């Protein structure tokens, strides 16, 4: 497992550089503790988390990096895992550019956007 985590660092660490919510060390800790799950591919990686809401369970893709074709081709894997875990949907939150990428996934649409204001 640690080999996959280390190999995936080059794909996922840039994701955390864009936001100040988590860093790579936080990701590794969450993976090791079993809170997040790493899907490692030869040229990319995804981090997922399962969110349990009062009325449904959601697979949340909290990070993806690497070869875009490989990431979009992971859709069948993601759907299979989500169904096995009892999820009703898959959610991706990310930069505005992910709206364009979502068109490459079958069945995804913009559900909402997250806006943010930094308080200093």
ChimeraX commands (.cxc) that place a marker at each C-alpha (Angstrom):
marker #1 position 0.00,0.00,0.00 radius 0.5
marker #1 position 2.77,2.47,0.86 radius 0.5
marker #1 position 4.34,1.98,-2.59 radius 0.5
marker #1 position 1.06,2.99,-4.23 radius 0.5
marker #1 position 0.72,5.99,-1.94 radius 0.5
marker #1 position 4.25,7.15,-2.72 radius 0.5
marker #1 position 3.81,6.57,-6.47 radius 0.5
marker #1 position 0.54,8.52,-6.44 radius 0.5
marker #1 position 2.08,11.53,-4.70 radius 0.5
marker #1 position 3.20,13.13,-7.97 radius 0.5
marker #1 position -0.37,12.99,-9.29 radius 0.5
marker #1 position -2.22,14.10,-6.18 radius 0.5
marker #1 position 0.06,16.53,-4.37 radius 0.5
marker #1 position -0.61,19.31,-6.94 radius 0.5
marker #1 position -4.33,19.01,-6.12 radius 0.5
marker #1 position -3.61,20.11,-2.56 radius 0.5
marker #1 position -1.40,22.97,-3.73 radius 0.5
marker #1 position -4.48,24.67,-5.23 radius 0.5
marker #1 position -6.42,24.81,-1.96 radius 0.5
marker #1 position -5.38,25.20,1.65 radius 0.5
marker #1 position -7.80,22.63,3.06 radius 0.5
marker #1 position -5.45,19.63,3.14 radius 0.5
marker #1 position -1.84,18.86,2.32 radius 0.5
marker #1 position -0.12,15.65,1.24 radius 0.5
marker #1 position 0.66,14.58,4.81 radius 0.5
marker #1 position -3.03,14.93,5.71 radius 0.5
marker #1 position -3.93,12.75,2.73 radius 0.5
marker #1 position -1.48,10.02,3.71 radius 0.5
marker #1 position -2.74,10.04,7.31 radius 0.5
marker #1 position -6.38,9.77,6.15 radius 0.5
marker #1 position -5.55,6.90,3.80 radius 0.5
marker #1 position -3.62,5.00,6.46 radius 0.5
marker #1 position -6.45,5.55,8.97 radius 0.5
marker #1 position -8.98,4.24,6.44 radius 0.5
marker #1 position -10.98,7.47,6.16 radius 0.5
marker #1 position -9.99,8.04,2.53 radius 0.5
marker #1 position -9.35,5.49,-0.19 radius 0.5
marker #1 position -6.70,5.66,-2.87 radius 0.5
marker #1 position -7.38,4.39,-6.36 radius 0.5
marker #1 position -3.94,4.21,-7.96 radius 0.5
marker #1 position -3.56,3.75,-11.70 radius 0.5
marker #1 position -0.39,3.58,-13.80 radius 0.5
marker #1 position -0.59,7.25,-14.86 radius 0.5
marker #1 position -2.96,8.80,-12.32 radius 0.5
marker #1 position -4.73,8.50,-9.01 radius 0.5
marker #1 position -7.97,9.39,-7.26 radius 0.5
marker #1 position -8.80,9.93,-3.62 radius 0.5
marker #1 position -12.29,9.03,-2.50 radius 0.5
marker #1 position -14.26,9.30,0.69 radius 0.5
marker #1 position -17.68,7.98,1.61 radius 0.5
marker #1 position -20.00,10.57,3.12 radius 0.5
marker #1 position -22.96,9.37,5.16 radius 0.5
marker #1 position -25.75,11.91,5.17 radius 0.5
marker #1 position -28.96,11.35,7.15 radius 0.5
marker #1 position -30.82,10.20,4.04 radius 0.5
marker #1 position -28.16,8.86,1.68 radius 0.5
marker #1 position -24.58,7.75,1.28 radius 0.5
marker #1 position -22.37,9.48,-1.31 radius 0.5
marker #1 position -19.01,8.64,-2.82 radius 0.5
marker #1 position -17.05,11.89,-2.77 radius 0.5
marker #1 position -14.07,12.23,-5.09 radius 0.5
marker #1 position -11.92,14.69,-3.23 radius 0.5
marker #1 position -8.87,14.56,-5.46 radius 0.5
marker #1 position -7.85,13.37,-8.89 radius 0.5
marker #1 position -4.64,13.86,-10.79 radius 0.5
marker #1 position -2.57,12.50,-13.60 radius 0.5
marker #1 position -3.56,11.42,-17.09 radius 0.5
marker #1 position -7.05,12.75,-17.82 radius 0.5
marker #1 position -7.98,9.85,-20.09 radius 0.5
marker #1 position -7.05,7.37,-17.39 radius 0.5
marker #1 position -9.06,9.30,-14.81 radius 0.5
marker #1 position -12.16,9.47,-17.00 radius 0.5
marker #1 position -11.79,5.77,-17.87 radius 0.5
marker #1 position -12.01,5.03,-14.13 radius 0.5
marker #1 position -15.74,5.81,-14.21 radius 0.5
marker #1 position -16.77,2.13,-14.32 radius 0.5
marker #1 position -14.53,1.36,-11.32 radius 0.5
marker #1 position -15.98,4.28,-9.38 radius 0.5
marker #1 position -19.56,3.28,-10.10 radius 0.5
marker #1 position -18.89,-0.35,-9.15 radius 0.5
marker #1 position -17.27,0.67,-5.85 radius 0.5
marker #1 position -20.02,3.20,-5.09 radius 0.5
marker #1 position -22.76,0.60,-5.65 radius 0.5
marker #1 position -20.92,-1.98,-3.54 radius 0.5
marker #1 position -20.70,0.57,-0.69 radius 0.5
marker #1 position -24.42,1.40,-0.94 radius 0.5
marker #1 position -23.93,4.90,-2.33 radius 0.5
marker #1 position -26.77,6.68,-4.12 radius 0.5
marker #1 position -24.48,9.03,-6.04 radius 0.5
marker #1 position -20.95,10.18,-6.78 radius 0.5
marker #1 position -19.93,13.75,-6.07 radius 0.5
marker #1 position -16.96,15.70,-7.38 radius 0.5
marker #1 position -16.08,19.13,-6.06 radius 0.5
marker #1 position -13.23,20.95,-7.69 radius 0.5
marker #1 position -12.03,23.84,-9.75 radius 0.5
marker #1 position -14.41,25.38,-12.29 radius 0.5
marker #1 position -12.50,23.55,-15.03 radius 0.5
marker #1 position -13.94,20.25,-13.82 radius 0.5
marker #1 position -17.26,21.22,-15.40 radius 0.5
marker #1 position -15.62,20.70,-18.80 radius 0.5
marker #1 position -14.08,17.42,-17.68 radius 0.5
marker #1 position -17.45,16.22,-16.38 radius 0.5
marker #1 position -18.71,16.17,-19.97 radius 0.5
marker #1 position -16.29,13.29,-20.58 radius 0.5
marker #1 position -18.03,11.28,-17.85 radius 0.5
marker #1 position -21.36,9.80,-18.83 radius 0.5
marker #1 position -24.29,11.03,-16.77 radius 0.5
marker #1 position -22.55,13.75,-14.77 radius 0.5
marker #1 position -23.96,17.25,-14.63 radius 0.5
marker #1 position -23.26,20.36,-12.62 radius 0.5
marker #1 position -25.27,19.99,-9.46 radius 0.5
marker #1 position -23.95,22.99,-7.60 radius 0.5
marker #1 position -20.81,25.05,-7.32 radius 0.5
marker #1 position -18.94,25.99,-4.22 radius 0.5
marker #1 position -17.94,29.62,-3.83 radius 0.5
marker #1 position -15.63,30.91,-1.16 radius 0.5
marker #1 position -14.57,34.18,0.41 radius 0.5
marker #1 position -11.45,34.30,2.51 radius 0.5
marker #1 position -11.82,36.19,5.79 radius 0.5
marker #1 position -8.64,37.90,6.87 radius 0.5
marker link #1:1,2 radius 0.2
marker link #1:2,3 radius 0.2
marker link #1:3,4 radius 0.2
marker link #1:4,5 radius 0.2
marker link #1:5,6 radius 0.2
marker link #1:6,7 radius 0.2
marker link #1:7,8 radius 0.2
marker link #1:8,9 radius 0.2
marker link #1:9,10 radius 0.2
marker link #1:10,11 radius 0.2
marker link #1:11,12 radius 0.2
marker link #1:12,13 radius 0.2
marker link #1:13,14 radius 0.2
marker link #1:14,15 radius 0.2
marker link #1:15,16 radius 0.2
marker link #1:16,17 radius 0.2
marker link #1:17,18 radius 0.2
marker link #1:18,19 radius 0.2
marker link #1:19,20 radius 0.2
marker link #1:20,21 radius 0.2
marker link #1:21,22 radius 0.2
marker link #1:22,23 radius 0.2
marker link #1:23,24 radius 0.2
marker link #1:24,25 radius 0.2
marker link #1:25,26 radius 0.2
marker link #1:26,27 radius 0.2
marker link #1:27,28 radius 0.2
marker link #1:28,29 radius 0.2
marker link #1:29,30 radius 0.2
marker link #1:30,31 radius 0.2
marker link #1:31,32 radius 0.2
marker link #1:32,33 radius 0.2
marker link #1:33,34 radius 0.2
marker link #1:34,35 radius 0.2
marker link #1:35,36 radius 0.2
marker link #1:36,37 radius 0.2
marker link #1:37,38 radius 0.2
marker link #1:38,39 radius 0.2
marker link #1:39,40 radius 0.2
marker link #1:40,41 radius 0.2
marker link #1:41,42 radius 0.2
marker link #1:42,43 radius 0.2
marker link #1:43,44 radius 0.2
marker link #1:44,45 radius 0.2
marker link #1:45,46 radius 0.2
marker link #1:46,47 radius 0.2
marker link #1:47,48 radius 0.2
marker link #1:48,49 radius 0.2
marker link #1:49,50 radius 0.2
marker link #1:50,51 radius 0.2
marker link #1:51,52 radius 0.2
marker link #1:52,53 radius 0.2
marker link #1:53,54 radius 0.2
marker link #1:54,55 radius 0.2
marker link #1:55,56 radius 0.2
marker link #1:56,57 radius 0.2
marker link #1:57,58 radius 0.2
marker link #1:58,59 radius 0.2
marker link #1:59,60 radius 0.2
marker link #1:60,61 radius 0.2
marker link #1:61,62 radius 0.2
marker link #1:62,63 radius 0.2
marker link #1:63,64 radius 0.2
marker link #1:64,65 radius 0.2
marker link #1:65,66 radius 0.2
marker link #1:66,67 radius 0.2
marker link #1:67,68 radius 0.2
marker link #1:68,69 radius 0.2
marker link #1:69,70 radius 0.2
marker link #1:70,71 radius 0.2
marker link #1:71,72 radius 0.2
marker link #1:72,73 radius 0.2
marker link #1:73,74 radius 0.2
marker link #1:74,75 radius 0.2
marker link #1:75,76 radius 0.2
marker link #1:76,77 radius 0.2
marker link #1:77,78 radius 0.2
marker link #1:78,79 radius 0.2
marker link #1:79,80 radius 0.2
marker link #1:80,81 radius 0.2
marker link #1:81,82 radius 0.2
marker link #1:82,83 radius 0.2
marker link #1:83,84 radius 0.2
marker link #1:84,85 radius 0.2
marker link #1:85,86 radius 0.2
marker link #1:86,87 radius 0.2
marker link #1:87,88 radius 0.2
marker link #1:88,89 radius 0.2
marker link #1:89,90 radius 0.2
marker link #1:90,91 radius 0.2
marker link #1:91,92 radius 0.2
marker link #1:92,93 radius 0.2
marker link #1:93,94 radius 0.2
marker link #1:94,95 radius 0.2
marker link #1:95,96 radius 0.2
marker link #1:96,97 radius 0.2
marker link #1:97,98 radius 0.2
marker link #1:98,99 radius 0.2
marker link #1:99,100 radius 0.2
marker link #1:100,101 radius 0.2
marker link #1:101,102 radius 0.2
marker link #1:102,103 radius 0.2
marker link #1:103,104 radius 0.2
marker link #1:104,105 radius 0.2
marker link #1:105,106 radius 0.2
marker link #1:106,107 radius 0.2
marker link #1:107,108 radius 0.2
marker link #1:108,109 radius 0.2
marker link #1:109,110 radius 0.2
marker link #1:110,111 radius 0.2
marker link #1:111,112 radius 0.2
marker link #1:112,113 radius 0.2
marker link #1:113,114 radius 0.2
marker link #1:114,115 radius 0.2
marker link #1:115,116 radius 0.2
marker link #1:116,117 radius 0.2
marker link #1:117,118 radius 0.2
marker link #1:118,119 radius 0.2
marker link #1:119,120 radius 0.2
view
